[in-house]
Amino acid sequence: MGTYKNLINGDLVTSSTGEWIDVENPYTQEIIGQAPKGGVADAEAAVAAAVAAYHSSWPKLPAEARAAYLKRFAQIIRDHQQELTDLLIAEQAKVAGLAGVEIGFTAAYFDYYAGWADIYEGEVINSSSARADGTSNENIWLNWKPIGPVAGICPWNFPFFVMARKVAPAILTGCPIVIKPSSTTPLTTLRFAQLIAENIPDLPKGVVNFVAGGGGTLGVALTKHPDIQMVSLTGSVEAGIEIIKNSADKVMKTSLELGGKAPAIVFPDADMDLAVRGVTDSRLIFSGQVCNCCERAYVHESIYDEFVSKLKASFEAAQYGDPNDPTSVYSSQVDKAQLEKITAAVERAKVEGGEVLTGGAPADKPTGYFYEPTIITGARQDSDVVQKEVFGPVLPVIPWSDYDQVIEWANDCEYGLTSSIFSTNVNTVMRGIKDLNFGETYVNREHFEGLQGFHAGWRKTGIGGADGKHGLYEYLQSQVVYLRY
Ligand code: NAD
């Protein structure tokens, strides 16, 4: 069993509380490692280190100098690809293929943001000010400056990638950052902290700090800290609301990427096999524990029976088991609590009139917290299984006949992260794109974003977003200069 440390001000340290978080491999149900359980004093120390880094020359360096560290982060990830992949598989039962993709994509993400160093720019704005003779006498320009020390609070489902989603733009723009991984899956992130400390000793102290600990203690302390200028959270709506409340007194910027309940709309002219494959992959990937993946499917009544029959076959064919078995489409849920939440959601769906077409129960396996691939039919639009995030391999499928009605149903949701359309008619697709009110819309493919896009949700899914150019600007604040001559 491995013991991991926090990284504060360039030093690998245990926590001030002296307490530890036991991390379970959800598939084997064995404790595989311990992370320090950081508390208020650890938050203070990490923020002090970040503040000192912010007042050093770090934010004033050319962005290229900071980007050089991002490239080295990418390299140490690639040098330890297999080790990090194995750790990610062990701490959350992500199947090996997907875990490898997450580690590789994280390295690519650091490289991608390094590439922004000589691209991001300010603006020159025409001034209306003029001398007595009518000729212009003023330049206006807009500088972008780093927002300051940031707290990055991460979820358990893509712990390594989401960490990079916060660290990469922060480093590039000159914002020192304190990362708090989820207590459920802190190990891969803390191993990366150790690799940074050992392999990049010249990284200025305090620029990036990693502290594990609970949301209600460490997370709250970071949020309320007067020197933290922005909290970037990826997590639940509940945590996002708490962060807004806890930062209200200091009027702090928040960047919140919260839950989803993605609708897929399948039109009569859809490529049926593509739609079945896309919806199946989207719903079953990582045991359904993905924020942007299909959580409800609306299928035109003219193809409903055929679609549902093919979808049932596809769900029933999905192998699930050992995350290291290449035939496993998915493995255990992340923990017992998650399994219990999914079980309760399906029981509630039945009470509210839904019928289980296939699955509908925890799976009988020797170890792990498995739930069967499950399709629910007959669920009402206002029922919980259609309205609330389940975060498991459970899909309600609903027939529709009227275009305006299905768009209304799709948009009728407190979340607004992603949506998808399956149709071969360009006019239908264009109309659907215009009418859907979500941060992302996928056409004829499952839900997964690219690093060049902008991952941001409407409604309770959050505020702000990540990736690409717009994700970079989250970490910057403007300064407009009026220069009269
Ligand atoms: P969670 O909200 O329970 O925890 C997320 C993080 O917030 C953890 O590190 C936790 O310790 C911390 N936290 C909890 N309460 C806090 C508080 N009051 N103050 C400060 N920090 C606090 O979420 P989770 O269960 O880890 O992740 C699953 C959720 O994340 C799902 O709802 C999923 O949709 C969402 N998610 C969203 C995206 C996205 O891009 N929109 C991506 C991944 C996950």
Boltz pocket constraint, residues with backbone or C-beta under 6 A from the ligand:
constraints:
  - pocket:
      binder: B
      contacts: [[A, 153], [A, 154], [A, 155], [A, 156], [A, 157], [A, 158], [A, 180], [A, 181], [A, 182], [A, 183], [A, 213], [A, 214], [A, 215], [A, 216], [A, 218], [A, 219], [A, 220], [A, 223], [A, 233], [A, 234], [A, 235], [A, 236], [A, 237], [A, 238], [A, 239], [A, 240], [A, 242], [A, 243], [A, 257], [A, 258], [A, 259], [A, 260], [A, 290], [A, 291], [A, 292], [A, 389], [A, 391], [A, 417], [A, 455], [A, 457], [A, 461]]
      max_distance: 6.0
